[in-house]
Amino acid sequence: MRLLIFIALIFTCVQSQAKPIESTIGHVYFGVGPNFNMRGNIRIGFSSVELGLVQGAGIGLMYVHRTATPFFYQVGALFSDGGGVIGGGGMEWDTFSFFRFRTDVTVKTNVSFETEGYVSIGGVFIL
């Protein structure tokens, strides 16, 4: 079973691309965050910059760099709960012209040097 999942993942990576988002207004990213909390990620984005709730950890600003493959990386700053930095990466698949499926793994470090990791699944609605 694991082998079938691995082969399907490789096939998906080869076939799809997550090129930069081209929209007239922007995009909205909604994703379940830690422990599948519905308020994990609610971000408004313009090109490669996203602003909003980041992994349920607080309000932040993220830079998302999309490549010619489904992989992307993201780095940003948190402004609530004392502040901190957050970064990670993931995969994003074009499913429709107005929607992309996204999954990512991120790690947050706050000003007290406490570190937390997050996994999220969600979608990007292109406006």
DSSP file (Angstrom, degrees, kcal/mol; ACC not computed):
  #  RESIDUE AA STRUCTURE BP1 BP2  ACC     N-H-->O    O-->H-N    N-H-->O    O-->H-N    TCO  KAPPA ALPHA  PHI   PSI    X-CA   Y-CA   Z-CA
    1    1 A M     >        0   0    0      0, 0.0     4,-2.1     0, 0.0     5,-0.2   0.000 360.0 360.0 360.0 -42.8    0.0    0.0    0.0
    2    2 A R  H  >  +     0   0    0      1,-0.2     4,-2.5     2,-0.2     5,-0.2   0.885 360.0  53.9 -62.8 -37.4    2.8    2.4    0.8
    3    3 A L  H  > S+     0   0    0      2,-0.2     4,-2.5     1,-0.2    -1,-0.2   0.903 107.4  50.3 -63.6 -41.0    4.5    1.7   -2.5
    4    4 A L  H  > S+     0   0    0      2,-0.2     4,-2.4     1,-0.2    -1,-0.2   0.897 111.1  48.6 -64.3 -40.5    1.2    2.5   -4.3
    5    5 A I  H  X S+     0   0    0     -4,-2.1     4,-2.3     2,-0.2    -2,-0.2   0.913 111.6  50.0 -65.1 -41.7    0.9    5.8   -2.5
    6    6 A F  H  X S+     0   0    0     -4,-2.5     4,-2.3     2,-0.2    -2,-0.2   0.913 111.8  47.6 -63.0 -43.6    4.6    6.6   -3.2
    7    7 A I  H  X S+     0   0    0     -4,-2.5     4,-2.5     2,-0.2    -1,-0.2   0.905 111.8  50.4 -64.5 -41.8    4.1    5.9   -7.0
    8    8 A A  H  X S+     0   0    0     -4,-2.4     4,-2.3     2,-0.2    -2,-0.2   0.891 110.3  50.5 -63.7 -38.6    0.9    8.0   -7.1
    9    9 A L  H  X S+     0   0    0     -4,-2.3     4,-2.3     2,-0.2    -2,-0.2   0.919 111.2  47.4 -65.0 -44.1    2.8   10.9   -5.4
   10   10 A I  H  X S+     0   0    0     -4,-2.3     4,-2.1     2,-0.2    -2,-0.2   0.919 111.9  50.7 -62.8 -43.5    5.7   10.7   -7.9
   11   11 A F  H  X S+     0   0    0     -4,-2.5     4,-1.9     1,-0.2    -2,-0.2   0.908 111.1  48.7 -60.6 -42.2    3.2   10.5  -10.8
   12   12 A T  H  X S+     0   0    0     -4,-2.3     4,-2.0     1,-0.2    -1,-0.2   0.897 109.9  51.7 -64.6 -41.0    1.4   13.6   -9.5
   13   13 A C  H  < S+     0   0    0     -4,-2.3    -1,-0.2     1,-0.2    -2,-0.2   0.878 112.5  45.4 -64.1 -38.1    4.6   15.5   -9.0
   14   14 A V  H  < S+     0   0    0     -4,-2.1    -1,-0.2     1,-0.2    -2,-0.2   0.858 116.2  45.1 -74.2 -35.1    5.7   14.8  -12.6
   15   15 A Q  H  < S+     0   0    0     -4,-1.9     2,-0.3    -5,-0.2    -2,-0.2   0.808 107.3  54.3 -83.9 -31.2    2.3   15.6  -14.2
   16   16 A S     <  -     0   0    0     -4,-2.0     2,-0.3    -5,-0.2    76,-0.1  -0.703  59.7-159.1-110.8 158.4    1.3   18.8  -12.5
   17   17 A Q        -     0   0    0     -2,-0.3    77,-0.5    52,-0.2     2,-0.3  -0.969  12.7-152.9-131.4 148.3    2.9   22.2  -12.0
   18   18 A A        +     0   0    0     51,-0.9    51,-0.2    -2,-0.3     3,-0.1  -0.578  29.5 176.2-117.0  66.2    2.2   25.0   -9.5
   19   19 A K        -     0   0    0     -2,-0.3    48,-0.1    49,-0.2     3,-0.1  -0.187  47.0 -66.3 -65.2 164.2    3.3   28.0  -11.4
   20   20 A P        -     0   0    0      0, 0.0     2,-0.3     0, 0.0    -1,-0.2  -0.150  61.4 -99.9 -53.5 146.4    2.9   31.4   -9.8
   21   21 A I        -     0   0    0     26,-0.2     2,-0.6    -3,-0.1    26,-0.1  -0.525  33.5-163.7 -73.0 128.7   -0.7   32.5   -9.4
   22   22 A E        +     0   0    0     -2,-0.3     2,-0.3    -3,-0.1    -1,-0.0  -0.926  28.3 145.4-115.3 105.2   -2.0   34.9  -12.0
   23   23 A S        -     0   0    0     -2,-0.6     4,-0.1     1,-0.1    24,-0.0  -0.929  50.7-133.9-137.2 161.1   -5.1   36.6  -10.9
   24   24 A T  S    S+     0   0    0     -2,-0.3    -1,-0.1     2,-0.1   102,-0.0   0.807 104.6  16.7 -84.1 -31.0   -6.7   40.0  -11.4
   25   25 A I  S    S-     0   0    0      1,-0.4     2,-0.3    21,-0.0    -2,-0.0   0.829 110.1-100.7-108.0 -50.0   -7.7   40.5   -7.7
   26   26 A G        -     0   0    0     20,-0.1   101,-2.4    -4,-0.0    -1,-0.4  -0.980  35.1 -86.7 156.4-155.9   -5.7   38.1   -5.6
   27   27 A H  E     -AB  45 126A   0     18,-2.3    18,-3.6    -2,-0.3     2,-0.4  -0.974  17.0-139.4-148.5 161.3   -6.3   34.7   -3.9
   28   28 A V  E     -AB  44 125A   0     97,-2.3    97,-3.2    -2,-0.3     2,-0.5  -0.992  12.7-158.0-125.0 128.4   -7.6   33.3   -0.6
   29   29 A Y  E     +AB  43 124A   0     14,-2.8    14,-2.6    -2,-0.4     2,-0.5  -0.935  12.8 177.6-109.0 123.4   -6.0   30.4    1.1
   30   30 A F  E     +AB  42 123A   0     93,-2.4    93,-2.6    -2,-0.5     2,-0.3  -0.992  13.0 156.7-124.3 124.5   -8.1   28.4    3.6
   31   31 A G  E     -AB  41 122A   0     10,-2.2    10,-2.3    -2,-0.5     9,-0.4  -1.000  43.5-112.1-148.8 148.3   -6.6   25.3    5.3
   32   32 A V  E     - B   0 121A   0     89,-2.4    89,-1.2    -2,-0.3     6,-0.2  -0.610  41.8-172.5 -76.3 138.5   -7.0   23.2    8.3
   33   33 A G    >   +     0   0    0      4,-2.0     3,-2.0     1,-0.3     4,-0.1   0.145  44.3   4.5-108.9-139.0   -4.1   23.6   10.7
   34   34 A P  G >  S-     0   0    0      0, 0.0     3,-1.2     0, 0.0    -1,-0.3  -0.204 136.0  -2.4 -53.1 130.2   -2.9   21.9   13.8
   35   35 A N  G 3  S-     0   0    0      1,-0.3    -2,-0.1    84,-0.1    85,-0.1   0.803 127.2 -68.9  55.8  32.5   -5.1   19.0   14.8
   36   36 A F  G <  S+     0   0    0     -3,-2.0     2,-0.3    83,-0.3    -1,-0.3   0.832  78.7 175.6  56.0  38.0   -7.3   19.8   11.8
   37   37 A N    X   -     0   0    0     -3,-1.2    -4,-2.0    -4,-0.1     3,-1.2  -0.572  33.0-137.1 -70.5 131.4   -8.6   23.0   13.4
   38   38 A M  T 3  S+     0   0    0     -2,-0.3     3,-0.2     1,-0.3    -1,-0.1   0.686 102.1  56.9 -67.7 -17.3  -10.8   24.9   10.9
   39   39 A R  T 3  S+     0   0    0      1,-0.2    -1,-0.3    -9,-0.1     3,-0.2  -0.141  73.8 112.0-103.6  38.0   -9.1   28.2   11.8
   40   40 A G  S <  S+     0   0    0     -3,-1.2    16,-2.3    -9,-0.4     2,-0.4   0.961  85.1   8.2 -73.5 -53.3   -5.6   27.0   10.9
   41   41 A N  E     +A   31   0A   0    -10,-2.3   -10,-2.2    -3,-0.2     2,-0.4  -0.975  57.9 159.5-136.8 119.7   -5.0   29.1    7.9
   42   42 A I  E     +AC  30  53A   0     11,-1.4    11,-1.9    -2,-0.4     2,-0.4  -0.856  25.4 161.2-136.3 100.4   -7.0   32.0    6.6
   43   43 A R  E     -AC  29  52A   0    -14,-2.6   -14,-2.8    -2,-0.4     2,-0.5  -0.940  33.8-147.6-128.5 144.4   -4.9   34.2    4.4
   44   44 A I  E     -AC  28  51A   0      7,-2.7     7,-2.7    -2,-0.4     2,-0.3  -0.934  28.5-163.8-105.4 130.6   -5.5   36.8    1.7
   45   45 A G  E     -AC  27  50A   0    -18,-3.6   -18,-2.3    -2,-0.5     2,-0.4  -0.885  24.2-169.4-124.3 150.8   -2.8   36.8   -1.0
   46   46 A F  E >  S- C   0  49A   0      3,-2.6     3,-1.9    -2,-0.3     2,-0.5  -0.947  72.9 -49.7-133.3 110.3   -1.5   39.1   -3.7
   47   47 A S  T 3  S-     0   0    0     -2,-0.4   -26,-0.2     1,-0.3   -21,-0.0  -0.497 126.4 -14.2  61.1-113.6    1.0   37.4   -6.0
   48   48 A S  T 3  S+     0   0    0     -2,-0.5    16,-3.3   -28,-0.1     2,-0.4   0.334 119.6  87.8-102.6   6.5    3.6   35.8   -3.7
   49   49 A V  E <   -CD  46  63A   0     -3,-1.9    -3,-2.6    14,-0.2     2,-0.4  -0.904  52.8-173.2-111.8 133.3    2.6   37.6   -0.5
   50   50 A E  E     -CD  45  62A   0     12,-2.8    12,-3.3    -2,-0.4     2,-0.4  -0.979   1.9-169.7-126.8 139.0    0.0   36.3    1.9
   51   51 A L  E     +CD  44  61A   0     -7,-2.7    -7,-2.7    -2,-0.4     2,-0.3  -0.990  41.9  56.1-129.1 132.9   -1.4   38.1    5.0
   52   52 A G  E    S-CD  43  60A   0      8,-2.1     8,-2.7    -2,-0.4     2,-0.4  -0.991  88.8  -3.6 151.5-155.8   -3.6   36.6    7.7
   53   53 A L  E     -CD  42  59A   0    -11,-1.9   -11,-1.4    -2,-0.3     2,-0.6  -0.602  60.5-158.3 -75.0 123.7   -3.9   33.8   10.2
   54   54 A V    >   -     0   0    0      4,-2.6     3,-2.4    -2,-0.4     4,-0.5  -0.920  64.4 -34.6-113.1 111.5   -0.9   31.5    9.8
   55   55 A Q  T 3  S-     0   0    0     -2,-0.6   -14,-0.2     1,-0.3    -1,-0.1   0.728 104.8 -73.3  53.5  28.5   -1.2   27.9   11.2
   56   56 A G  T 3  S+     0   0    0    -16,-2.3    -1,-0.3     2,-0.2   -15,-0.1   0.545 116.8 108.9  67.5   4.9   -3.4   29.0   14.0
   57   57 A A  S <  S-     0   0    0     -3,-2.4     2,-0.3     1,-0.3    -2,-0.2   0.632  87.0 -74.7 -89.6 -15.7   -0.2   30.5   15.6
   58   58 A G        -     0   0    0     -4,-0.5    -4,-2.6    21,-0.1    -1,-0.3  -0.862  64.3 -41.9 147.1 179.2   -1.1   34.2   15.0
   59   59 A I  E     +D   53   0A   0     -2,-0.3    20,-3.3    -6,-0.2    21,-0.7  -0.611  68.7 155.7 -78.8 133.8   -1.4   36.9   12.5
   60   60 A G  E     -DE  52  78A   0     -8,-2.7    -8,-2.1    -2,-0.3     2,-0.4  -0.935  43.5-120.2-153.2 174.3    1.5   37.0   10.1
   61   61 A L  E     -DE  51  77A   0     16,-2.2    16,-2.0    -2,-0.3     2,-0.4  -0.992  31.9-168.7-122.8 125.6    2.9   37.9    6.7
   62   62 A M  E     -DE  50  76A   0    -12,-3.3   -12,-2.8    -2,-0.4     2,-0.5  -0.919  18.2-150.6-121.7 142.0    4.2   35.2    4.5
   63   63 A Y  E     -DE  49  75A   0     12,-3.3    12,-1.9    -2,-0.4     2,-0.6  -0.963  18.6-164.6-105.0 122.0    6.3   35.1    1.3
   64   64 A V  E     - E   0  74A   0    -16,-3.3     2,-0.7    -2,-0.5    10,-0.2  -0.936   3.1-162.3-113.3 115.9    5.4   32.1   -0.8
   65   65 A H  E     - E   0  73A   0      8,-3.0     8,-1.8    -2,-0.6     2,-0.4  -0.869   8.0-163.1-100.8 111.8    7.8   31.2   -3.6
   66   66 A R  E     - E   0  72A   0     -2,-0.7     6,-0.2     6,-0.2     2,-0.1  -0.752   5.7-158.2 -93.8 140.2    6.2   28.8   -6.2
   67   67 A T        -     0   0    0      4,-1.6   -49,-0.3     2,-0.4    -1,-0.0  -0.394  37.9 -93.3-104.7-175.8    8.5   26.9   -8.6
   68   68 A A  S    S+     0   0    0     -2,-0.1   -49,-0.2   -51,-0.1    -2,-0.0   0.516 111.9  62.4 -77.0  -5.0    7.9   25.3  -12.0
   69   69 A T  S    S-     0   0    0      2,-0.3   -51,-0.9   -51,-0.2    -2,-0.4  -0.534 108.4 -94.6-106.1 177.9    7.2   22.0  -10.1
   70   70 A P  S    S+     0   0    0      0, 0.0    22,-2.3     0, 0.0     2,-0.1   0.641  96.5  99.7 -69.0 -11.1    4.4   21.4   -7.5
   71   71 A F  E     + F   0  91A   0     20,-0.2    -4,-1.6   -58,-0.1    -2,-0.3  -0.465  46.4 169.3 -80.4 147.3    6.8   22.3   -4.7
   72   72 A F  E     -EF  66  90A   0     18,-2.0    18,-2.1    -6,-0.2     2,-0.3  -0.954  19.5-146.5-143.5 163.2    6.9   25.7   -3.0
   73   73 A Y  E     -EF  65  89A   0     -8,-1.8    -8,-3.0    -2,-0.3     2,-0.4  -0.952  11.8-163.1-129.7 156.8    8.6   27.2    0.1
   74   74 A Q  E     +EF  64  88A   0     14,-2.7    14,-2.5    -2,-0.3     2,-0.3  -0.998   9.2 178.2-141.8 141.9    7.4   29.9    2.4
   75   75 A V  E     +EF  63  87A   0    -12,-1.9   -12,-3.3    -2,-0.4     2,-0.3  -0.978  19.5 139.5-138.0 150.4    9.0   32.2    5.0
   76   76 A G  E     -EF  62  86A   0     10,-2.4    10,-2.1    -2,-0.3     2,-0.4  -0.971  40.6 -98.2-171.2-175.1    7.4   34.9    7.1
   77   77 A A  E     -EF  61  85A   0    -16,-2.0   -16,-2.2    -2,-0.3     2,-0.4  -0.958  21.1-142.6-126.3 141.8    6.9   36.8   10.3
   78   78 A L  E     -EF  60  84A   0      6,-2.7     6,-1.3    -2,-0.4   -18,-0.3  -0.860  10.8-173.0-101.6 139.2    4.3   36.5   13.0
   79   79 A F        +     0   0    0    -20,-3.3     3,-0.3    -2,-0.4     2,-0.2   0.497  60.5  68.7-111.4  -6.5    3.1   39.6   14.7
   80   80 A S  S >  S+     0   0    0    -21,-0.7     3,-1.5     1,-0.2    -2,-0.0  -0.684  87.5  32.6-110.6 167.8    0.9   38.3   17.5
   81   81 A D  T 3  S-     0   0    0      1,-0.3    -1,-0.2    -2,-0.2    -3,-0.0   0.853 139.3 -47.1  57.2  39.4    1.7   36.4   20.7
   82   82 A G  T 3  S-     0   0    0     -3,-0.3    -1,-0.3    28,-0.1    -2,-0.1   0.318  97.3 -96.3  89.9  -9.5    5.1   38.1   21.1
   83   83 A G    <   +     0   0    0     -3,-1.5    28,-0.9    27,-0.1     2,-0.3  -0.143  51.0 166.5  89.5 173.2    6.2   37.7   17.5
   84   84 A G  E     -FG  78 110A   0     -6,-1.3    -6,-2.7    26,-0.2     2,-0.3  -0.941  33.3 -89.2 161.8-179.4    8.3   35.1   15.8
   85   85 A V  E     -FG  77 109A   0     24,-2.5    24,-2.7    -2,-0.3     2,-0.3  -0.895  31.1-170.3-120.5 153.0    9.4   33.7   12.5
   86   86 A I  E     +FG  76 108A   0    -10,-2.1   -10,-2.4    -2,-0.3     2,-0.3  -0.997  11.2 160.4-143.7 143.0    7.9   30.9   10.5
   87   87 A G  E     +FG  75 107A   0     20,-2.0    20,-3.0    -2,-0.3     2,-0.3  -0.987   9.6 118.9-158.3 162.7    9.0   28.9    7.5
   88   88 A G  E     -FG  74 106A   0    -14,-2.5   -14,-2.7    -2,-0.3     2,-0.3  -0.975  35.7-120.0 169.7-157.8    8.4   25.7    5.6
   89   89 A G  E     +FG  73 105A   0     16,-2.1    16,-3.0    -2,-0.3     2,-0.3  -0.955  24.3 156.5-164.0 177.7    7.3   24.3    2.3
   90   90 A G  E     -FG  72 104A   0    -18,-2.1   -18,-2.0    -2,-0.3     2,-0.4  -0.934  38.0 -72.7-179.2-158.5    4.9   22.0    0.6
   91   91 A M  E     -FG  71 103A   0     12,-2.5    12,-2.4    -2,-0.3     2,-0.4  -0.961  27.6-168.5-130.9 147.3    3.1   21.1   -2.6
   92   92 A E  E     - G   0 102A   0    -22,-2.3     2,-0.4    -2,-0.4    10,-0.2  -0.995   7.5-160.8-138.6 127.9    0.4   22.8   -4.5
   93   93 A W  E     - G   0 101A   0      8,-2.8     8,-1.9    -2,-0.4     2,-0.5  -0.923  19.7-128.1-115.7 132.8   -1.6   21.2   -7.4
   94   94 A D  E     + G   0 100A   0    -77,-0.5     6,-0.2    -2,-0.4     3,-0.1  -0.662  39.3 158.4 -71.4 119.8   -3.6   23.0  -10.1
   95   95 A T  E     -     0   0A   0      4,-1.7     2,-0.3    -2,-0.5     5,-0.2   0.743  66.1  -1.3-111.3 -42.6   -7.0   21.3  -10.1
   96   96 A F  E >  S- G   0  99A   0      3,-2.1     3,-0.5     1,-0.0    -1,-0.5  -0.846  78.8-100.0-136.3 173.6   -9.2   24.0  -11.7
   97   97 A S  T 3  S+     0   0    0     -2,-0.3     3,-0.1     1,-0.2    -3,-0.0   0.720 125.2  35.6 -69.9 -18.7   -8.6   27.5  -13.1
   98   98 A F  T 3  S+     0   0    0      1,-0.1    28,-2.4    27,-0.1     2,-0.3   0.371 116.8  53.5-113.8   2.5  -10.0   28.9   -9.9
   99   99 A F  E <   -GH  96 125A   0     -3,-0.5    -3,-2.1    26,-0.2    -4,-1.7  -0.999  51.0-173.9-145.5 138.9   -8.8   26.4   -7.3
  100  100 A R  E     -GH  94 124A   0     24,-2.0    24,-2.9    -2,-0.3     2,-0.4  -0.998  23.4-133.0-128.9 136.4   -5.5   24.8   -6.2
  101  101 A F  E     -GH  93 123A   0     -8,-1.9    -8,-2.8    -2,-0.4     2,-0.4  -0.731  31.5-171.5 -85.0 134.9   -5.1   22.0   -3.6
  102  102 A R  E     +GH  92 122A   0     20,-2.8    20,-3.0    -2,-0.4     2,-0.4  -0.986  18.5 175.6-135.7 139.4   -2.3   22.7   -1.1
  103  103 A T  E     +GH  91 121A   0    -12,-2.4   -12,-2.5    -2,-0.4     2,-0.3  -0.996  16.4 170.6-136.2 141.0   -0.5   20.8    1.6
  104  104 A D  E     -GH  90 120A   0     16,-2.1    16,-2.5    -2,-0.4     2,-0.4  -0.979  28.8-143.8-150.6 162.0    2.4   22.2    3.6
  105  105 A V  E     +GH  89 119A   0    -16,-3.0   -16,-2.1    -2,-0.3     2,-0.3  -0.997  28.1 176.8-125.4 127.7    4.7   21.6    6.6
  106  106 A T  E     -GH  88 118A   0     12,-2.2    12,-3.0    -2,-0.4     2,-0.4  -0.931  19.6-150.8-133.8 157.8    5.9   24.7    8.6
  107  107 A V  E     -GH  87 117A   0    -20,-3.0   -20,-2.0    -2,-0.3     2,-0.4  -0.995  12.4-159.5-129.1 133.2    8.0   25.3   11.7
  108  108 A K  E     -GH  86 116A   0      8,-3.1     8,-2.2    -2,-0.4     2,-0.4  -0.907   6.7-172.1-114.8 139.8    7.6   28.4   13.9
  109  109 A T  E     -GH  85 115A   0    -24,-2.7   -24,-2.5    -2,-0.4     6,-0.2  -0.998  12.0-159.6-127.7 127.4   10.1   29.8   16.4
  110  110 A N  E >   -G   84   0A   0      4,-1.8     3,-1.9    -2,-0.4   -26,-0.2  -0.325  40.1 -87.9 -97.6-175.6    9.0   32.6   18.8
  111  111 A V  T 3  S+     0   0    0    -28,-0.9   -27,-0.1     1,-0.3   -29,-0.1   0.685 126.9  58.2 -69.3 -16.8   11.0   35.2   20.7
  112  112 A S  T 3  S-     0   0    0      2,-0.1    -1,-0.3     0, 0.0     3,-0.1   0.289 117.6-113.0 -90.7   9.2   11.5   32.7   23.6
  113  113 A F    <   +     0   0    0     -3,-1.9     2,-0.4     1,-0.3    -2,-0.1   0.751  66.5 149.5  62.6  28.3   13.1   30.3   21.1
  114  114 A E        -     0   0    0      2,-0.0    -4,-1.8     0, 0.0     2,-0.4  -0.787  31.9-154.2 -88.4 134.0   10.2   27.8   21.5
  115  115 A T  E     + H   0 109A   0     -2,-0.4     2,-0.3    -6,-0.2    -6,-0.2  -0.903  16.1 177.7-117.5 138.0    9.7   25.8   18.3
  116  116 A E  E     - H   0 108A   0     -8,-2.2    -8,-3.1    -2,-0.4     2,-0.3  -0.981  15.2-146.8-134.5 147.6    6.6   24.2   17.0
  117  117 A G  E     - H   0 107A   0     -2,-0.3     2,-0.3   -10,-0.2   -10,-0.2  -0.890  14.9-168.5-115.1 148.9    5.9   22.3   13.8
  118  118 A Y  E     - H   0 106A   0    -12,-3.0   -12,-2.2    -2,-0.3     2,-0.4  -0.963  13.3-161.4-136.2 149.0    2.6   22.2   11.8
  119  119 A V  E     + H   0 105A   0     -2,-0.3     2,-0.3   -14,-0.2   -83,-0.3  -0.998  21.0 178.6-126.1 134.1    1.1   20.2    9.0
  120  120 A S  E     - H   0 104A   0    -16,-2.5   -16,-2.1    -2,-0.4     2,-0.4  -0.965  18.7-162.1-139.0 156.1   -1.9   21.6    7.1
  121  121 A I  E     +BH  32 103A   0    -89,-1.2   -89,-2.4    -2,-0.3     2,-0.3  -0.998  36.0 113.9-133.5 135.2   -4.1   20.7    4.2
  122  122 A G  E     -BH  31 102A   0    -20,-3.0   -20,-2.8    -2,-0.4     2,-0.3  -0.893  48.6 -91.6-171.3-158.7   -6.3   23.2    2.3
  123  123 A G  E     -BH  30 101A   0    -93,-2.6   -93,-2.4    -2,-0.3     2,-0.6  -0.982  15.2-135.4-143.8 153.3   -7.1   25.0   -0.9
  124  124 A V  E     -BH  29 100A   0    -24,-2.9   -24,-2.0    -2,-0.3     2,-0.6  -0.950  17.4-155.5-110.3 119.6   -6.2   28.3   -2.7
  125  125 A F  E     -BH  28  99A   0    -97,-3.2   -97,-2.3    -2,-0.6     2,-0.5  -0.869  11.7-147.0 -96.7 116.9   -9.2   30.0   -4.3
  126  126 A I  E      B   27   0A   0    -28,-2.4   -99,-0.2    -2,-0.6    -2,-0.0  -0.744 360.0 360.0 -90.7 123.8   -8.0   32.3   -7.1
  127  127 A L              0   0    0   -101,-2.4  -100,-0.2    -2,-0.5    -1,-0.1   0.414 360.0 360.0 -95.1 360.0  -10.1   35.4   -7.5
